[in-house]
């Protein structure tokens, strides 16, 4: 089994020690979680491949009178395609404590600044939550300090480790104005050669009549790139008398300042391992281009047990598109079946083109 970092091992030792120290109240704690089985079918280069993975998530619900607020979520992963086929890691293992006006979180914790967009260009970690899926980038080792200013307003400071060597940090302010949720953020990530990758972000979200509307502006800078990112989106939901619901969403996303060969540009997999984001386009050329995307999400909730939908990501300049159909069905209250596909429509040399197709089947049981 593998622990992602030494700090996680250290936090686990602390948690076990605390359990021993306060063993009497802990005896009444409950354990819950989720077990899931995943099959991923891919078709590329005239070959069909299948990979299997299983995951067990465990959460220890400590009693109400436990003297410390410890949040935990342990994951045991088995993946036949991974280098480490069996892995133990933590989604959450942090201490939450009030220190005067501050709320402090210390340890492995989820950090995400979502605002309803399908693609989030101003998140703390790029790719943490995109297209209604989350990645491991959402969970970081570090500290978060939250200072409330008034109802609906506050300041957040986050600092986290990168590979156990460097420190990434961010400052974010959030407030409300005339019914709109507003935020401003700054993220600094160390990269190679003692340089920093800096990201500035602004977001706004609210209602305009029957529509939910949102927008964002992002500025990414390092020694080689200078990107401006603009986003504008809207969503609408309609409830039928029979109990079903239709949800529609569309967003326009523009990136200015991309350089080099944009056919290799991957906006949806930005970043390198261990959370150190890197510019995705080759900036070795003096030619600059603007990248325009339009993303959609259509979902229909048939009843409280099942839903069907499709998302699309389109690069407007060449028309290439990725279709992402999805379906879910809840058996009873605990067993959930989820199907999710990915179909590329476009030529091989287009940004979102190719012949790759994939189907992901996930069966999970919550307890």
N, C-alpha and C positions, 0 to 999 in steps of 0.2 A: 504494500500500500504506500501511497505517496502523499506527503503533505506539501502543499504548494509553496510555503515559505516557512522559515524558522519561526517567524512571529506567530503563525497559526499554531504551531506545535506548542509554543510558549503559552498562548492563550488557552489551549486545551488543558495544559497542565494546571493553569490557574483555576479553570472551571472545575476540574476534578478535585482539586484541593478544597475549593469552596463547598463542593458537594459533601466532601468528607467532614469539613468543619461544621457545616449546618445539616448534618445527616438526618436529624429528627424531622424537621419540616419538609425536607426533600422527599421523604418516604411517601408523602401524599401527592407528589407531582404526577402528572399524566404525560404519556408520550403519544404523539400523533405524527402524521406525515403523509407521504404519498409514495406509492410504488408504481413504476411505469415501465412498459416494454415498447421499444421503438424499432421499426423496420424502415430502412431508407433504400428505396429502389431508384437507381439512376441508369439512364440510357444515354450513352455518348460513344462516338466513334464506332457505331454499329455493335456495341457491346452492352449487355444488360448486367448490372451488378447489384448485389444486395448486401447491406451491412446491418447487423443486429446490435442493439445496445439495450441495456437495462439500467435502471436508476432507482435507488431507494433514498428518499428524503425523510429524515427523522427530526422532530422538534420536541424538546423537553419543555412542557408547560409547568413552570415552577409555581408553587402555591402563592396565593395573594399576599400572605404575610411573610414571604421570603424577604430577608433584609436587603437584597441587592436586585436591581432591575437588569437581568442578564437575558439578552435576546440571542437565540441560537437556532440554527438550521444546518444540520449535517447531511452531506450527500455522499453516498457510495455509488460510484459509477462503474459499470462494466461495459466495455466497448471493444469489440473484436478488431476494429480498424485502428484504434489508438495505439500510440507507442507504449503507454502504460495502460494495459488492458483493464486493470483494476485500480481505481483511484479513490481516495478519501479526501474530500475537500469541504469547505464551509461556504454556504451562502451567507450565513449570519453567525457571528460569534463576537458580540460586543457588549460592553457595559454602558448603560444609559444612566446618566446622573444629572440632577439639577444642582448647579453651582451659582447661587444668587439668581440673577436674571437669565443666566445662560443655561441651555440644555446641551450637555456634552455626550457624544457617542464615541467610544474608543474601542477599536478592534475591526474585525471583518464585517462590513456592512454594505447594504445596497445604497447606491447614490445615483439618482436619475432625475433629470429636470424635464420630464415630459409635459407637454401641453396639448396633446391630442393630434399632433402631426404624424403622418405616416413615416416620414423621414425627418429625423431631428438633427439639424446641423449645429446646434448650440448646446448639446448635452455635455455633462462633465466628462464622460468617456464616449468617444464617437462609436456608434454602433451598439450602445448599451441596450437601446430599445428602438427597433426599426420594423416597419411593416407588421406590427402587432406581435412581434416576437422579441424576447430578451436574450442577451448573450452573457457570458461570464464577465464581460467588461463592466457590467453593472455593479459587480461586487468587488470592493476595494478594501485593502488593508490601510487603515489610517484613523484620522480623528475628524469629527465634525462638530463645529460650535454653532449654535443657533441663538440669535439674540432677537427676541420679539420687540418690535417698536410699538405697534398697536394692533387692533384687530385687523387681520388680513395683511399686515406688513411685517417684514423682518429682514435680518441680515444673516447669511450663512457663510461660514468659512470652512473649507475642506482641504485637508492635506493628506496625501497617500504615498505609499512606497511604490517605486517602479523597480522591479527586479531586486529588491532589497538593497539598492545602491543609491538611487536618485529619489528626489521628492518632487512630486507634482502637487500644485496647490491652486485653489480657486476661491474667488469671492463672488457672492451672488446676493443681489437685493431684489426683494419682491414686494409689490404693493397692489392696491386696487384703486381704480379711479373711474367714477361714473359707471360702475358695473363691469369694468374691464379689468382683467388680471394682467398686470404688467411686471416684467422682470428685466434685469440687466446683469450680465455676468462677465467675468474675466477668468480665463484658465491659462496657466503657464505650465508647460510640459518640457522637461529637459530632453534634448535629443543629442545627436552625435556632435563631437568637437566642441563641447561646452556651449553649444548654442541652445536657444529656447524656442519652442513652438508656442506662439501666443494666439489665443482665440478670444475675441470679444463677441458678445451676443446680446441681442435685444429681442424680447418676445411680447406679444399682446394677444389676448384671448377674451372673447365675450360673445354676446348675442346681438344680432341685428335682425329684428323682427323674428320670423320663424327659423332663421338660419343661425347656426353657430359659426363664428368667423374667427380666424387666427392668422397671425403673421409673424415673421421673424427676419432679423438681419444678422448676419454673421460676418466677421472679419477674421481671416486666418493669415498669420504672418510668421515667417522665419527668415533665415538668411537667404533663401532662394525663392520663396513664393510670396504672393500678396493676392489673396482671394477675397472677393466680395460675394456674399451669398444672400439671395433674396428669396423669400417664401411668402406665399399668400394662399390661404385655403378656406374652405367652407364645408359645413356638413348639415345634413337635414335628416330628421327621423319622423316617421309617421306610424302611429299606432292604429291598427285596425280593431274594429269592434269585437272580432272573433278572438282577439288576444295576441295576434301575430304583430310583428314590427318590421318595418323597412327602414334601412339606414343607408344614406348616400353621402359620399365624401369625395371631394376633389381638391387637389392642391397643385399649384405651379411653383416650381423650384428652379432658380437660375443661379449659376456659378460663373462669375466673371474673373478672367485672369488665368485660366488653365493654359499651360504651355506644353509644347512637345506633341508626342503621339497620343491623342486622346482616345484612340481605339483601345488602349490598355487602361483607361481611366475606370476605376471601380469606386463609385461614390458609396456603394452599399457595403463595402468591406474595407473602409478606411482604417488605417492603423496597423501597427505591428503587434506582436505578442507582448504580454505583460503590461499592456496599457500605454505604451509609448507611441502616440500617434505620429504618423509620418505623412507628408503630402503624397497624394495618390498618383498624381500625374508627373510625367517626366518633364522637368523644367529646364532641360538642357538646350532647348530651342528658343530662338528669339521670337517665334510666331505665337501669338496669343489668341485664344478662342473663348467664346462664351458657350456654356453648356446649358441647355434648356430642357427640363423634364416636366412631365405632367403625370401625376399619380392619382389613381382612383381607388375607391373601396365601395363595393356594393354588397350588402349583406341582408339576408332575410331570415328573421327569427320566426320559424314556423309555430313554435309553442315554447313552453318553458324547458323543453328537453332537447330540441334540435334546432340547428341553424345551418344555412348554406350561404356561400358568398364567393366573391371573386375580387381580387385586387390586381391592378395593373400598374406597371412602371414603364413609361414611354420616353424615349429620347427623341425630342421633336425634330432635330435637324436631319436625322436619317430615317425616322419612323420606326426604328426597332423597338420592340416591346417585350416585356416579360409578363406572362399571365400567371397568377397565383390563385387557383381555385381552392376552396376549403369547405369542409363539412364537419359538423360535430353532432354527436348524439349522446345524451346522458341516460344511462340505464339506472333507473331508481334514483338514488341520491349520492352514490359513491363512485360508480364505474363510468368512465368517460372515454368515448372513442372519438379520435380526431384524425381527419384525413386532410393533407395539404399537398398540393402539387406545385410544380414550377415548369413552365413551358416557355422557351425562348422563341420569338418570332422575328426573324431578320437574318440577313446574310452573315457569314462567318466573320467578315471584316468590319461589321457594324458594332457600335458600342454595346448594345444589348442583344446582338444577334448570336447565331450558332444553332446547333442541333441538339444541345443538351436538354434532357427532360428528366424530371424527378418526381417521385411520389413518396411522401413520408406518412407512415401509419403509426399512430401513437395510441396505446391503450393504457389508461392510468386508473388507479384505485386510491381514493382518499380515505384515510382512517383517523 
